[in-house]
Amino acid sequence: MRSQRIIRNICSAVIPSLRRRVIEHAPAASIAASLSQPVRYATSSSSKRWLERQRNDYAAKQAELKGLRSRAGIKLEEINTKHNIFQSGQTVVDLGYAPGSWTQIAVEKTAPYGRVLGVDIIPALPPKGASTMQGNFTDLRVQAEMKRFLANPRRGRLLRPQVTTEEEGAVKGEVEVASQTYIEQERAMMKDEEEWAAKAGDTEGGENSVDVVLSDMLEPFPMVEGLSKMSLSKPYRLMATSGHTLRDQVGSIKLCNSALAFSIDVLKPGGSFVCKFYMGGDSKLLMEKFKQVYNKVSITKPKSSRSVCYPSLVLLFLTPLEP
C-alpha cells in the first residue's frame, strides 16, 4: 500500500510537467489547428425530437421561406386573412415583440406609411421598418414613454414626399417632389419631435392613437448571465414557458390584464386587439372583462398552431365598442 501511494505521488508530480513540455515544444500551427476544430456536444433525445419536428413543420418552413424570425408570424397572417385587422397607414403596437415575426407582419401589412412600435423586456434587434423599446411593459413609466411616442402621429412613420403646388410656383400640371438626403430627413424629424414635445408639454398623450394592439407576452426567466449572445437566441426565449401549466396560465393572464388596460387607453374606436394567453385558472374572469369592453370577442386557434404542446392556447380578436 505504501509503495502504491509513492508511485501515485510521483506520477502526479511528473505527468503535468511532461504535458507542459509537450505543449511548449509543439508547433504553433498544430496547436491552432486543434483549437479551431469545432466541439460537437451530445444531442439529447428531446433535442432530436425538436429538430425532427421543425424539419417536418409546415409553418416553420413557410416562416423560413418568407424570412420571418419565427413561425408565429404565420399564425398572425392566418388571423389577418380571416379578420382583416391590418390596413395601410395604421399605427400598430406589438407588446412582447421579440423575436419580431409579428412585428414583421405588421410592418408589411401597414406599409408604406404605417408605423409599428414594438416593446419587449428581452433585448432583440428591431425588424426593418419598426420602432422598438426595451423595457418591462408592466412598468407604468415604460407605458408613459410609449404613450409619449404615440402622441406624435408623425413619429416612427415614413415621411411622405413634400409636394409643391401650382400656387407655390410650380408649372401648371406638374408636381415637384422635393428630395431630401438621409441626414436632412433625420434633422427634420428631430426638429418635428422637439416642436411637438414643446407643444405637448409634460402630458403623456397617446389616447385614441392606435389602430391595432398585439400582445404575445410571456414572462421570461431572469437573465443571470447578462446581455450575452445567448440571451438573444431561441434557447432563452423558449424558457418563457416553464412546462408548469398553472404557472404559465397565471403569468399569461396577468400580462393580458396589463395589455387590456393599455389597449383601453390607446385604441381608437373600431380598433383591434389581438391577445394570446393560456386558458385555465382565472381565464373566465378575463373573458368577462373582455366582453364588458369589446362588442366582439372571437376565440380562434390558427391551423398552424401546434396541438401537442398547449391544447389550451388561444388567440383573441377583439373590436372595441363605439363611444
N, C-alpha and C positions, 0 to 999 in steps of 0.2 A: 504494500500500500504506500509506503514511504517513497519507494522508487518511482511509482506512478505519479505521485504528486510532484516529484523533482522533474520528471520528463515533461509534465504539463506546464510547469513554470518556465522551463527552458523554451518550449515551443511558443508560449505566449509572448516571450521576450524577443525571440529570433524572427518569427514569421512577419510581424509588422515591419521590421527593419528591412527584410528582404523585399516586401511589397514596395516600400518607398524607393529602394534602389532600382527595381524594375521600372517604376514609373519615371524616375529621374533619367534613366538611360534609354527609355523608349523614344522612338522618333515622334516628333510633334504631329506629323501627318496621320500616324496611326491613332494617336490619342484623339485628334479632332474627328477622325472618321468614326471612332467608336462612340464619341459623344453625340455626333449628328444623327446616329441611327435612331429612328422612331421607336418609342417604347409602346408596346401593344399590351393592353391590360385585358384580363379575362372578362368575357361578356357573360352576365348573369342570364338566367332563363327568362326573367321578366323583361330584360332589355331586348333579348332576341324576339320575344313576342311583340314588343312595342315596335321594333323595326319592321317586322313582318306585317304588322297591321298597317303601318304607314305606307309600305310599298303597295299594299292592296287597297288603300283607301282612296276612293274616287275624289272626295272633296280635297284631300291633301294634294293629289295630283293636279287638280284644277287650280288650286291656290298657287302651286309652284309654276304652272304654265302662265298664269296671269301676273306673276311677280308679287303676289300678296305675301305678307310676312307670316301668316298663319291661316289655317283652314277656316277660322271663324269668319273671315270675310265672305266666304261662300254662303254661310248662313244668313248674313245680313243682306246679301244680294237676293236670296230667296224671299226674305221678308219684304224687301222693297218691290220685288216683282208682284207680290201678292197684294200689298197695301199701298204702293206708290207714295212713299213717305218723303222722298227726296225730289227737289226741283232745282233748276238752275238759279244761282244767285242767292240761295238760302244761307242762313247762319246756323251752324251746327256745333254743338258741344259734345265731346266724347269723354266721358268720365271713366277712368281706368283704361286709357287708350293703349298702353304697351301690350304687345309689341307694335301695334299700329295698323292691323289689317282693316278694322272697322273705320279708322280714320282715312285709310287709303280709298275705301269705297265711297265715303262721304265726300272727299275731295273730287273724285271722279264724277260723281252724280251731280254735284253743285257747280261744276266748272261752267264757264270760265271766271265768273265774278262772284262766286260764293266765298265764304270764309269758314274755316274749321278750326276750333280750339280744342286741343287735347290736354288732359290733366292726368297725371299719374304720380304716385309716390316712388315708383321704380324708375331709375334713370334709363332712358331709351332715346335713340336717335329719332328726331321728328320726321315723319314721312314728308316727301316733297309736296309743297303747296299748303302745308298746315302750320299753324302756330301752336306751340306747346308750352306747358308749365310743369315743373316738377314740384310736387308738394302733396301734403296729406289733405285730400279733399274734405274730410270731416272737420278740419280746422277752419273756423269761421274767418280767420284772416286770409286764408287761401281763397275762400269763396268771395270775399270782398275784393281781392285783387282780380279775380275772374270777372266780376261784375263791372269793375272799372275798365277792364279791357273791352268788354262787350258794349259798354255805354257809347263808345265812339263807333258809329256804323261803318266808318271807313278804315278802321284799324284792323289789320290782318287780312285785308281784302285786296285783290289785284286792282290797281288803279286803271280806270277806263281812259282811253286816249282823250286828250284835250282837243276840242273841236272849235275852230274859228268860224263864225257865221258870216253872212254877207254884210251885216251891219258893221262888223269889225274890220271890213276892208277886203274880204275875200272876193274873188271873181265870181260873177253870177253862175250858179250851177255847180260850183266847185266847193269842196270841203277840204280844208287844210288840217291835217293831223300833226300836232306838234310832237316831235320825238325828243325824248329825254334820255340821257345816259343813266346808268345804274346809280351812280353817285348822286346825280341830280334828283332821281326819284327818292332815294333814301333821305336826302335833305328835306325834300318836300313833305315826306311822311313824318319826319321828326318835327318839323315846324307845325304841321297839322295837329299832331298829338299834343304839342305844347299849348297851342291855342285852345284846343278842346279841353285840356286839363285846367287851364286858367278860367275858362268859361264855366266849367262844371264845378270848380271848387273842390271841397272835400267830400262831396256826396259820391256814393258808390255808383248809382245809376244801374243800367243794365236791365231794368224791368221791361218785360214785353219786347225783348230784343232778339229772341232766339226762336228759330223755326222748328228745330229738332234737337232733343236731348237724348243721347245714347248713354247707357250705363251697363258696363260689363265688368263690374268691380268685384274682387275678392281680396280679402286681407292677406297680404304676403307674410312670410316668415321674416323675423328680424334679420337684417343684413349684418352678420357678425364679422364678415371678412372685409368690410369696407367696399369702396367702389372699384372692385376688381373687374376684370374682363368677364369672369363667370357670372357676375351679378346681372349681366345684360342678356344672358343666354337662356335657352329653354329650361335647363335643369332648375334654375332658381325660380323662374316664373311658374313652372308647374307645381312648385311647392305651395302655391296658394291653396290648393286642395289637399287637405291633410289626410283624406281617406276616412276620417271620422265623420259620419253623416251628420250627427247632431251639431258638431262644431261648425261644419261648413254651412248648414242651414241657418244657424243663429247669426254667424258672421255675414252671410249673404243678405238676410232680411234687415239687419242693422244698416248696412250700406244702402240698401234700397230705400229705406226710410229717409236717409240723408239726401239721396238723389231725388226722391219725390218732393221733399220740401224745397230743394233748389229749383226743380222744374216749375213748381207753382210760382216762384218769384220771377223767373226769366222767360218762360214760354209765352209766345204770342197766342191770342185766341185762335183756335184752329190748328195750333201746332201739334207736334207729335212727340211722344216719349216712349222709347224702346228700352226695356229694363230686363236684365237677365237675373234670375235668382232660383234657388232650390226650394221646391215645395216641401212643406212639412213644418212642424212646430207652430210658430205664430203666423204662418203664411196666410191663414184665413183672415186674421185681423188686418194684415197688409192689403189683402184683396178688398176688404170693406173700405179701407181708406181710398184705394184707387177709385172705387165706384162712387164715392162721395165727391170726388174732384173731377172725374172724367166721364163723358157721356158715352164712351165706347171703350170697353175693355175686352180685348181679344187675346186669348191664350193660344199660342201656336208653338209647334215644335218642328223646325225645318227638317226636310228629308235628309239633309247632310249631317244632322245631329246623330251622335253615336247612341245606341240603345243599351250598351253593355256597362257603361261606367256609372252614370247617374240617370236612371229612368225618370227621376222627378225634375230634371232640368227643363225649364220652360222659358220662353221669351214672351214679353207682353208688348202689345202695340196699343197705345192709348191716345185718345184725342180729347183735349181739354174742353170743358163746357164754354159756350159762348157767354160773354159778360151780359 
